[in-house]
C-alpha cells in the first residue's frame, strides 16, 4: 500500500516537472526562436540541471512534439469508436477532426506552427511522429476495408492513412501561410476532397 502511494506521488511529481519544463521551453522558443534556444538555456530557466533535462526529454524537438505520440493513441481510440457504417476515409477524417485540441489560443498555435514548418529538425521529427500514427491507425482501416490478415499486397489501408496524414500536413502548412485566416478543418476537408475527386471510385 505504502509503495503504491509513493509510486503515485512520484509519478505525479514527474508529470508536474515534465509539464513545467515543457512550458518554460515553449516560452523561450516563442521568444527567442527554436534554434537560438539551447538545452542549457531551458535547463537554467526551469531550475534543473542539463542531466536532469535528459531524464524527461530525449531531444529538444520532443519539447514541441512530444505529445504527438499520445495524441495518436487518442485518435486510434476515436477511429475504433466510429460507426461501421462510415467508409474508411470518413471514419478516419472524423476521428482526426474530433480529436482534442491542444488547448492553446489561435495566436499561440500560429506561432508554434510557424516554428514547426520553418525548422527542418522539427519538420523531420513531425514526419517521424506521423509515421508512428500510421502504424497505429492502419490496422483499423484494414479491418474496415475487409483486407485479409497478413496480405502484404493489399496496400489500400496504408495508402489511405498516408494520404489523409499528408493532407493534414498540407492543410496545416496552408493554414500557417494564411496566418490562420481560414479554419484548419476547412483546409483539411478541401485537401482530402481534392484527392478523392482525382481518384474515382474512392
ABEGO torsion letter per residue (X at the ends): XAAAAAAAAAAAAAAAAAAAAAAAAAAAAAAAEAAABBAAAAAAAAGBBAAAAAAABABAAAAAAAAAAAAAAAAAAAAAABBAABBAAAAAAAAAAABBBAGBBAAAAAAAAAAAAABAAAAAAAAAAAAAAAAAAAAAAAAAAGBBBGBAABAAAAAAAAAAAAAAAAAAAAAAAAGGABBAAAAAAAAAAAAAAABBGX
